């Protein structure tokens, strides 16, 4: 256990909880390293067959810590310790409150989602003049209906857990305060099966998606390059940190 991430074993299941509460679990270097270490344990311990990642009872994650300057990439997991990780074992996101920006991209990097009826999912980057850079631009259209993914990306407005569930993105809804128990129950149901069979199936499914991800990363890098250094990108981040409305200039 660290101050930023706790780990709890429940049989063959590992429960990982982000605990940077004062920053709403915004990810910086330290939190990324702690998440990566926990997922290393899940991947490497043969007695662990499934994982659950959560942000606690109030929120999942607000995404990137803008003061980190992008310093949240780990050697094994990529951004946030999870985004580019080649996982062998199922990982379930247990979402209370909001999962925004990079928080939503962490959820998109998981295999299944259990959410509170009060949860919200969003990719608000366009509102501050930047773009989703941690696979949201291609994983959202893979996991959600295309027009709904476009709406989330282009408006920056979040959707409710009920809508996400109706769209097939959220596997199960639970009442506030009961999400982690529901996610653990789903994980334990997976653990009743032969672990090597589960891992082989996951490798096949995620491997097919991974083949398409290479092109997704190319297009994401191109989109990022098109706004890098623009006045609007600088204004968006500055206005966010200064808590004021941005003044866009389209340049």
PEURUR-V254126 format. One record per run of one state. SS is the DSSP state (~ for helix, > for strand, _ for the rest). FROM is the first residue (numbers start at 0). TO is the last residue. If there is no record, write none. Layout:
ss->SS from->FROM to->TO
ss->SS from->FROM to->TO
//
This chain:
ss->_ from->0 to->3
ss->> from->4 to->9
ss->_ from->10 to->11
ss->> from->12 to->17
ss->_ from->18 to->19
ss->~ from->20 to->22
ss->_ from->23 to->25
ss->> from->26 to->26
ss->_ from->27 to->27
ss->~ from->28 to->43
ss->_ from->44 to->48
ss->> from->49 to->53
ss->_ from->54 to->59
ss->> from->60 to->60
ss->_ from->61 to->62
ss->> from->63 to->63
ss->_ from->64 to->64
ss->~ from->65 to->67
ss->_ from->68 to->71
ss->> from->72 to->73
ss->_ from->74 to->76
ss->> from->77 to->78
ss->_ from->79 to->88
ss->> from->89 to->94
ss->_ from->95 to->96
ss->> from->97 to->99
ss->_ from->100 to->100
ss->~ from->101 to->107
ss->_ from->108 to->110
ss->> from->111 to->115
ss->_ from->116 to->118
ss->> from->119 to->121
ss->_ from->122 to->123
ss->~ from->124 to->127
ss->_ from->128 to->134
ss->~ from->135 to->142
ss->_ from->143 to->144
ss->~ from->145 to->154
ss->_ from->155 to->157
ss->> from->158 to->159
ss->~ from->160 to->165
ss->_ from->166 to->170
ss->> from->171 to->173
ss->_ from->174 to->177
ss->~ from->178 to->190
ss->_ from->191 to->193
ss->~ from->194 to->226
ss->_ from->227 to->229
ss->~ from->230 to->240
ss->_ from->241 to->250
//
